Amino acid sequence: MNHLPFSLKEVDLSQISHFSHQIRAARRMKIALVVQGGGQRGIFTAGVFDAFLEAGFDPFELYIGTSAGALNLSSFISRQPRFGYQFIVDYTTRNEFFSLYHYLSKQQSMNLDWALEAVRPHGALPLDVFTARRVLQQREAYACATRKDTLQDSYMPMYQANWCEVLRASCAIPVIYNEPVIVDDLDWVDGGVSAAVPVKEAWYRGADLVVVVRTEPAMPDESSPFNDWRQKIETVLPDYIERYGWNTSIERVRGLHTELTSKFDLWKQTWNESDSESPMAQDSTSADKSWGWRLLSAQNVERFLALTGHSKSREIIDMLNHYYLTYQQAHDFMLSPPAGLKVIQIAPEKSLRSRALLSDKDDLEVDYREGKMVGREFVNHFADMLNATTSLRQG
């Protein structure tokens, strides 16, 4: 047994006992912490990390985070409890960060730069760079970003001189954030495009045990993605309209809502059609069997991009397809790690109430509390054991 799901639902004492016995049998292990992104769903991760900080628990020699996961990881390394919670609740929920109305009506993208300005040394919510660099004297930390030209994942050291640009590169969500991100003369986009859960990279870097903090269940349900998309579209837009009490230019948004939801029946009819246009799909028989490739066929995505003002864009389509392919590969890797590697997935019991964007603050609070409860449970079961097993020199 070399994979263990860990959530409030999945706390199986017999499985934990068996897994723990295997860890104790090892003399010393290089332990890595890998953190998934997920936008505002990172509030769950913030809760997990606050539980870790509360207990003084950090046996990790290697940290790797993607997108919002890299931001949460930054505050864990800098030893700042409640930082992730404050950043998500107090900054990412504000219209200054992202307004759906302005995005649809004026093509005004997510203001990531405004949010990151707050975490700089003279910002309103500064990261403690001095403490982080002290912590990293015996450890390594990387943020995953995606090269825009090749869609290859790359791992940038965190808390170097360009640390804020590294975070910007890792969090630059395609379509939603349109500003160029140039690091080392290359153009970058969100790390989730190429490695939403970069557990394989931790293995490449010599990890014996990888603790993965997820923002979705370790074993996702198999319900139809069409129903999932329909529910999200039909729920989010009306809620958003009502929440902000728009009374002008609202017909454009309501029209988008109607047009988007009406597409689902048409998309469902083409469920079994191959995406003959996508060269990436033609190159992968396993991807042809995945619902993601069908849903994100060139024709379907072009319809959506046209509605959001991006018209036909092969670049965006290839990013979406690449995301689904690499995500499935990471999922399979975690469930069946290679010999010599053990993986623990700390995950929510079921799909979180919060969304990547436009989350209700009450939902964020619920998800944060679940993360903190799961984090405390994990500490109770594993802290002493991992502290005794880690190859990290602690002192």
VOGU-3710 file (C-alpha; in Angstrom, 3 decimals, decimal comma):
1> mnhlpfslke> 0,000/0,000/0,000  1,661/3,252/-1,129  -1,293/5,645/-1,495  -3,513/6,973/1,298  -6,473/9,346/0,880  -7,007/11,439/4,011  -10,187/13,445/4,617  -12,870/13,611/7,284  -14,648/10,858/5,384  -11,572/8,786/4,625
11> vdlsqishfs> -10,061/8,497/8,113  -9,849/4,703/8,049  -7,915/3,714/11,152  -6,920/0,311/9,792  -5,550/1,883/6,590  -3,749/4,559/8,562  -2,244/1,927/10,854  -0,990/-0,116/7,908  0,391/2,932/6,115  2,025/4,199/9,314
21> hqiraarrmk> 3,733/0,853/9,871  5,362/1,151/6,443  6,586/4,662/7,209  8,039/3,616/10,560  9,921/0,819/8,832  11,840/3,386/6,793  14,967/4,796/8,380  14,885/8,268/6,915  12,607/9,745/4,260  12,733/12,862/2,147
31> ialvvqgggq> 9,250/14,285/2,676  7,720/16,705/0,198  4,671/18,946/0,458  2,796/19,461/-2,835  -0,048/21,974/-3,017  -2,778/22,098/-5,652  -4,232/25,412/-6,863  -7,921/26,089/-7,309  -8,406/29,827/-6,851  -10,637/30,624/-3,890
41> rgiftagvfd> -10,977/26,912/-3,154  -7,494/27,361/-1,717  -9,331/28,443/1,431  -9,397/24,722/2,333  -5,594/24,639/2,034  -5,359/27,758/4,180  -7,206/25,869/6,916  -4,912/22,844/6,628  -1,818/25,037/6,858  -3,150/26,958/9,836
51> afleagfdpf> -3,582/23,638/11,638  0,018/22,724/10,749  1,330/26,080/11,982  -0,755/25,821/15,138  1,009/22,531/15,925  4,470/23,645/14,783  4,381/20,810/12,255  6,739/20,981/9,271  8,828/17,895/8,500  9,013/18,851/4,815
61> elyigtsaga> 12,301/19,157/2,996  10,756/20,074/-0,348  7,766/22,310/-1,151  6,070/22,618/-4,559  2,942/24,679/-5,198  0,863/25,562/-8,229  -1,068/28,804/-8,701  -3,149/29,541/-5,567  -1,293/26,612/-4,003  1,975/28,531/-4,404
71> lnlssfisrq> 0,430/31,549/-2,673  -0,761/29,442/0,252  2,614/27,747/0,383  4,328/31,147/0,580  2,554/32,006/3,829  3,158/28,551/5,286  6,884/28,900/4,645  6,865/32,415/6,115  5,076/31,074/9,209  2,087/33,433/8,961
81> prfgyqfivd> -1,140/31,857/10,264  -4,414/33,206/8,861  -2,563/34,851/5,977  -4,129/32,588/3,339  -7,566/33,093/4,860  -7,194/36,881/4,881  -5,854/37,042/1,340  -8,678/34,951/-0,105  -11,545/36,407/1,947  -10,446/40,045/2,116
91> yttrneffsl> -8,866/40,484/-1,324  -10,004/37,926/-3,901  -13,700/38,501/-3,142  -13,507/42,199/-3,927  -14,534/43,762/-7,227  -11,083/45,334/-7,466  -9,736/41,798/-7,936  -12,363/40,381/-10,280  -15,740/41,635/-11,431  -17,707/39,354/-13,702
101> yhylskqqsm> -19,759/42,296/-14,886  -16,686/44,311/-15,894  -15,078/41,259/-17,423  -18,064/40,520/-19,652  -19,040/44,084/-20,476  -15,617/45,736/-20,765  -13,212/42,795/-21,174  -11,553/43,873/-17,921  -9,438/40,951/-16,722  -8,658/39,707/-13,233
111> nldwaleavr> -6,505/42,278/-11,403  -3,861/39,908/-10,089  -1,320/42,741/-9,907  -3,512/44,668/-7,449  -3,802/41,616/-5,168  -0,087/40,803/-5,284  0,798/44,390/-4,466  -0,768/43,782/-1,052  1,681/40,976/-0,207  4,812/42,954/-1,038
121> phgalpldvf> 6,954/44,231/1,879  5,189/47,605/1,984  1,739/46,243/1,160  -1,279/45,967/3,436  -0,755/42,207/3,941  2,995/41,648/3,536  4,597/38,245/3,375  7,462/37,833/5,836  10,258/37,338/3,314  12,996/37,363/5,990
131> tarrvlqqre> 11,429/34,473/7,918  10,728/32,529/4,726  14,342/32,746/3,593  15,513/31,602/7,002  13,180/28,584/6,825  14,484/27,763/3,345  18,128/27,584/4,422  17,758/23,806/4,714  14,826/23,306/2,353  13,771/23,916/-1,243
141> ayacatrkdt> 10,601/25,599/-2,475  9,284/25,897/-6,043  6,270/27,457/-7,728  5,052/25,771/-10,890  4,434/27,917/-13,981  3,754/26,979/-17,597  5,812/28,133/-20,563  3,329/29,710/-22,937  5,184/28,660/-26,094  5,601/24,955/-25,267
151> lqdsympmyq> 3,026/24,382/-22,474  5,839/22,756/-20,514  5,774/22,914/-16,731  8,708/24,663/-15,092  9,624/25,053/-11,435  10,812/28,449/-10,259  12,588/28,837/-6,917  10,462/30,737/-4,400  11,578/33,681/-2,290  14,429/34,684/-4,570
161> anwcevlras> 14,849/38,319/-5,614  12,005/37,968/-8,165  9,664/36,148/-5,781  6,597/38,258/-6,565  7,006/37,796/-10,328  7,289/34,052/-9,733  3,944/34,103/-7,927  2,426/36,157/-10,737  3,650/33,642/-13,328  2,254/30,707/-11,366
171> caipviynep> -1,157/32,412/-10,963  -1,620/33,905/-14,454  -4,874/32,155/-15,397  -5,412/32,110/-19,184  -8,395/34,119/-20,483  -9,148/35,559/-17,005  -5,759/37,315/-16,625  -4,507/38,848/-19,851  -1,370/40,733/-18,841  1,930/39,308/-20,137
181> vivddldwvd> 4,202/37,692/-17,556  7,844/37,722/-18,640  10,445/35,923/-16,528  13,908/35,137/-17,923  12,787/36,482/-21,327  10,008/33,876/-21,584  6,231/34,279/-21,465  4,430/32,337/-18,719  0,898/31,325/-17,749  -0,690/29,557/-14,769
191> ggvsaavpvk> 1,131/26,450/-13,576  -2,140/24,540/-13,447  -2,192/24,358/-17,251  0,698/21,881/-17,195  0,835/20,546/-13,629  -2,243/21,178/-11,494  -0,909/18,723/-8,910  2,884/18,505/-9,398  3,441/15,358/-7,386  5,530/13,749/-10,114
201> eawyrgadlv> 8,013/16,627/-9,916  8,470/15,960/-6,202  9,275/12,345/-7,062  11,776/13,474/-9,707  13,458/15,577/-7,021  13,998/12,587/-4,778  10,975/12,557/-2,478  10,215/9,271/-0,717  6,905/10,505/0,717  4,720/13,206/-0,805
211> vvvrtepamp> 1,963/14,839/1,215  -0,438/16,445/-1,268  -2,950/19,077/-0,194  -5,882/18,984/-2,626  -8,744/21,416/-3,199  -11,078/18,720/-4,494  -11,840/15,169/-3,342  -9,066/12,646/-3,836  -11,605/10,355/-5,498  -13,892/12,635/-7,576
221> desspfndwr> -17,408/11,447/-8,299  -18,229/10,149/-11,745  -21,287/12,294/-12,370  -21,715/13,748/-15,825  -19,532/16,814/-16,404  -22,365/18,291/-18,455  -24,611/18,336/-15,399  -21,774/19,789/-13,336  -21,107/22,596/-15,828  -24,824/23,331/-16,243
231> qkietvlpdy> -25,305/23,573/-12,482  -22,357/25,937/-12,047  -23,347/28,232/-14,889  -27,000/28,364/-13,883  -26,127/28,989/-10,236  -23,222/31,421/-10,388  -24,528/34,069/-12,768  -27,932/34,711/-11,145  -26,351/34,701/-7,677  -23,732/37,173/-8,798
241> ierygwntsi> -26,306/39,457/-10,402  -28,435/39,448/-7,261  -25,512/39,903/-4,894  -24,307/43,119/-6,499  -27,760/44,492/-7,309  -26,931/45,519/-10,851  -29,553/47,724/-12,415  -27,829/48,906/-15,590  -26,548/47,053/-18,674  -27,746/43,843/-17,106
251> ervrglhtel> -29,345/42,430/-20,232  -25,916/41,600/-21,599  -25,159/39,394/-18,603  -28,598/37,797/-18,566  -28,235/37,144/-22,277  -24,906/35,425/-21,682  -26,493/33,261/-18,990  -29,294/32,191/-21,333  -26,987/31,541/-24,254  -24,458/29,558/-22,232
261> tskfdlwkqt> -27,013/27,275/-20,624  -28,769/26,701/-23,951  -25,538/25,329/-25,395  -25,504/22,300/-23,116  -28,081/20,293/-25,033  -26,164/20,883/-28,243  -22,872/19,967/-26,588  -24,392/16,828/-25,131  -25,428/15,670/-28,602  -21,791/15,841/-29,719
271> wnesdsespm> -20,538/13,955/-26,644  -19,374/10,920/-28,661  -17,967/12,879/-31,588  -14,193/12,965/-31,922  -12,424/16,268/-31,973  -10,843/15,794/-35,368  -9,488/19,338/-35,369  -7,261/19,035/-32,306  -3,758/17,715/-33,054  -3,294/17,057/-29,346
281> aqdstsadks> -6,353/14,848/-29,237  -5,183/12,894/-32,271  -1,909/12,171/-30,535  -3,471/10,568/-27,460  -5,786/7,572/-27,507  -6,221/7,728/-23,727  -7,324/11,317/-23,972  -9,880/10,363/-26,639  -11,588/8,275/-23,978  -11,723/11,146/-21,518
291> wgwrllsaqn> -14,834/13,260/-21,238  -12,656/16,338/-20,915  -11,427/16,084/-24,473  -14,957/15,740/-25,832  -16,276/18,628/-23,766  -13,317/20,808/-24,686  -13,367/20,061/-28,387  -12,287/22,962/-30,564  -15,825/23,689/-31,717  -17,309/23,738/-28,230
301> verflaltgh> -14,602/25,870/-26,651  -14,687/28,317/-29,529  -18,372/28,888/-28,784  -17,533/29,782/-25,199  -14,560/31,969/-26,124  -16,695/33,870/-28,613  -19,171/34,675/-25,848  -16,418/35,986/-23,583  -14,872/38,089/-26,308  -11,928/35,870/-27,230
311> sksreiidml> -13,385/34,503/-30,445  -11,464/31,614/-32,052  -8,254/30,920/-30,190  -6,268/27,747/-30,833  -3,847/28,777/-28,090  -6,540/28,691/-25,392  -8,024/25,452/-26,712  -4,624/23,746/-26,588  -4,095/24,988/-23,015  -7,441/23,555/-21,915
321> nhyyltyqqa> -6,795/20,229/-23,595  -3,297/20,099/-22,121  -4,709/20,795/-18,668  -7,128/17,861/-18,849  -4,499/15,474/-20,170  -1,859/16,355/-17,557  -4,438/16,439/-14,763  -5,550/12,901/-15,575  -1,931/11,757/-15,669  -1,282/13,294/-12,238
331> hdfmlsppag> -4,445/11,698/-10,843  -3,387/8,259/-12,076  0,148/8,759/-10,758  -1,110/9,587/-7,258  -3,418/6,580/-7,112  -0,654/4,222/-8,289  2,717/5,681/-7,300  5,893/3,922/-8,502  7,764/1,569/-6,214  9,606/3,396/-3,474
341> lkviqiapek> 7,241/6,379/-3,394  4,385/6,904/-0,961  1,630/9,488/-1,429  -0,856/10,872/1,097  -3,635/13,070/-0,272  -5,159/15,479/2,237  -8,451/16,370/0,596  -11,962/17,644/1,272  -14,601/15,035/1,999  -16,667/16,149/-1,000
351> slrsrallsd> -16,628/19,007/-3,483  -16,039/22,277/-1,681  -18,798/24,858/-1,449  -16,489/27,618/-2,626  -15,616/28,161/-6,284  -12,457/29,206/-8,072  -13,910/32,741/-8,244  -17,096/34,517/-7,118  -17,435/32,493/-3,915  -19,793/33,472/-1,123
361> kddlevdyre> -17,964/34,406/2,085  -20,086/32,002/4,128  -19,012/29,164/1,829  -15,384/30,196/2,189  -15,747/30,089/5,973  -17,218/26,571/5,879  -14,432/25,288/3,628  -11,723/26,928/5,745  -13,049/25,232/8,867  -13,124/21,856/7,130
371> gkmvgrefvn> -9,507/22,334/6,064  -8,485/23,182/9,602  -10,289/20,144/11,007  -8,653/17,830/8,476  -5,269/19,419/9,148  -5,639/18,830/12,875  -6,639/15,215/12,310  -3,602/14,720/10,084  -1,317/16,202/12,741  -2,837/13,928/15,378
381> hfadmlnatt> -2,212/10,820/13,307  1,094/11,623/11,584  3,038/14,481/13,189  5,158/12,501/15,650  5,870/9,797/13,111  6,885/12,131/10,271  8,958/14,324/12,575  10,876/11,217/13,610  11,241/9,907/10,045  12,153/12,995/8,055
391> slrqg> 15,664/13,286/6,685  15,480/17,044/7,291  17,907/18,256/9,894  15,696/19,976/12,446  17,000/22,006/15,262
//
